[in-house]
């Protein structure tokens, strides 16, 4: 039953991100609505908290999808679930339009060359680049990983591996299963250090 609901939801979500099916997105309205988000996700969606993700530069469809997941209770978080509960489809599109257009401010960190090479090998070996793109910038409903907060990435990968993190189609849980704790550390360090 959960699988069928996920398939139906996955098919319907892209409709929210396309103007012919969704209310016209308003970037200025999104900027105003995003003021509440700045307390956790940072100015213009650039998180300064290692445990919270940056929203700046994420694909619009990804942002809409995640907000719907929180709003509908499929993805749960003590802070995000109540924030998303009353968002309308127009709110989702406005916020996604705004955040997707914001430039991601690179983190002030550098991954050591040997760790970067190991991280790239893991990203290719475990097919991260197949879904998240060659530069790991995300696409459509798949998030940008490059330049994301390291602690956030670490926690999400561990959640997918343990099957405790909501995974709409099971792809991430499946991809994370063979990762060791050391692999997760290397990947999180590599991805966070990307510009």
C-alpha positions in Angstrom: 0.0 0.0 0.0 2.8 2.4 0.9 4.6 1.6 -2.3 1.4 2.3 -4.4 0.9 5.6 -2.6 4.5 6.6 -3.2 4.1 5.9 -6.9 1.0 7.9 -7.2 2.5 10.8 -5.2 5.7 10.6 -7.3 3.6 10.9 -10.5 1.6 13.8 -9.2 4.5 15.9 -7.6 6.0 17.0 -10.9 2.7 18.7 -11.8 3.2 21.1 -8.9 6.5 22.3 -10.4 5.2 23.1 -13.9 3.4 26.4 -14.6 0.6 24.9 -16.7 -0.6 22.7 -13.7 0.4 24.9 -10.7 -0.4 28.4 -9.6 2.1 30.8 -11.0 5.1 31.0 -8.7 6.0 34.4 -7.3 9.7 34.8 -6.4 9.0 37.9 -4.3 6.2 36.1 -2.4 8.7 33.3 -1.9 11.3 35.6 -0.6 8.8 37.0 1.9 7.6 33.6 3.0 11.2 32.4 3.3 11.9 34.8 6.1 10.5 32.2 8.5 12.9 29.6 7.0 16.0 31.8 7.6 16.0 31.1 11.3 17.0 27.5 10.6 18.2 27.3 7.0 20.1 30.6 7.0 19.9 33.8 5.0 18.8 33.1 1.4 18.7 29.4 2.3 22.4 29.2 3.0 22.6 27.2 6.2 25.2 28.0 8.8 24.2 25.1 11.0 26.0 21.9 10.2 23.0 19.8 11.1 20.6 21.7 8.8 20.6 21.7 5.0 21.1 24.6 2.7 18.1 25.1 0.4 19.9 27.7 -1.9 20.5 26.2 -5.3 18.4 23.1 -4.8 16.3 22.0 -7.8 12.8 23.6 -7.6 11.1 20.2 -8.0 13.1 18.7 -5.1 12.1 21.5 -2.8 8.4 21.1 -3.7 8.6 17.3 -3.3 10.2 17.5 0.2 7.7 20.1 1.4 4.9 18.0 0.2 6.4 15.0 2.0 6.5 17.0 5.2 3.1 18.5 4.7 1.5 15.1 4.1 3.3 13.4 7.0 5.4 11.0 4.9 8.6 12.7 6.0 8.7 13.6 9.7 10.8 16.2 11.6 9.9 18.0 14.9 10.6 21.4 13.3 9.7 20.9 9.6 6.5 18.9 10.0 4.6 21.7 11.8 6.0 24.3 9.5 4.9 22.5 6.4 1.5 21.4 7.6 -0.4 24.4 6.5 1.5 25.3 3.3 -0.6 25.6 0.2 0.5 24.5 -3.2 1.1 28.2 -4.0 3.3 28.5 -1.0 5.3 25.5 -2.1 5.9 26.9 -5.5 6.7 30.3 -4.3 9.3 29.0 -1.7 10.8 26.6 -4.3 11.1 29.3 -6.9 12.8 31.6 -4.5 15.3 29.1 -2.9 16.2 27.4 -6.2 17.2 30.8 -7.6 19.5 31.6 -4.7 23.2 31.0 -5.1 24.7 28.5 -2.7 27.5 30.1 -0.7 30.4 27.7 -0.6 31.3 26.3 2.8 34.6 27.5 4.3 36.1 24.0 4.2 38.5 22.0 2.1 38.6 18.3 1.7 42.1 16.8 1.7 43.1 15.7 -1.8 43.4 12.0 -0.9 39.9 12.1 0.7 38.5 13.9 -2.2 39.7 11.2 -4.6 38.3 8.5 -2.4 35.0 10.4 -2.1 34.8 10.7 -5.9 35.5 7.0 -6.3 32.7 6.1 -3.9 30.3 8.5 -5.6 31.0 6.8 -8.9 31.1 3.3 -7.5 27.7 3.7 -5.7 26.1 5.5 -8.6 25.6 8.8 -6.8 26.6 10.6 -10.1 23.9 8.7 -12.1 21.0 10.3 -10.2 22.5 13.4 -8.6 24.4 14.3 -11.8 28.1 14.2 -12.7 28.8 17.3 -10.6 26.3 16.2 -7.9 24.3 19.4 -8.4 20.9 17.6 -8.4 18.2 17.5 -11.0 14.4 17.6 -10.9 13.3 15.9 -7.7 16.8 14.8 -6.8 18.8 17.1 -4.5 22.0 18.9 -4.9 24.7 17.2 -2.7 27.7 19.4 -3.7 28.4 21.9 -1.0 25.8 20.6 1.4 26.4 20.6 5.2 28.6 17.7 6.1 26.8 16.7 9.3 23.4 16.8 7.5 24.7 14.6 4.8 26.2 12.1 7.3 22.9 11.9 9.2 20.8 11.4 6.0 23.1 8.7 4.6 23.0 6.9 8.0 19.2 7.2 8.0 18.9 5.7 4.5 21.3 2.9 5.4 19.2 2.1 8.5 16.0 2.5 6.5 14.8 5.1 9.1 14.8 8.0 6.6 11.7 8.3 4.4 12.6 7.2 0.9 9.8 7.6 -1.6 11.0 5.0 -4.1 13.6 3.0 -2.1 16.5 4.1 -4.4 18.5 5.8 -1.7 18.0 3.1 0.9 19.1 0.6 -1.6 22.2 2.7 -2.6 23.2 3.3 1.0 23.0 -0.4 2.1 26.6 -1.3 1.0 28.2 1.8 2.5 30.3 1.3 5.6 30.5 3.9 8.3 33.9 4.9 6.9 32.4 5.3 3.4 29.7 7.6 4.8 32.3 9.7 6.5 34.4 10.0 3.3 31.3 10.8 1.1 30.0 13.4 3.5 33.4 15.1 3.7 33.8 15.0 -0.1 30.3 16.3 -0.9 30.5 19.1 1.7 33.9 20.2 0.3 32.6 20.5 -3.3 32.1 23.9 -4.7 
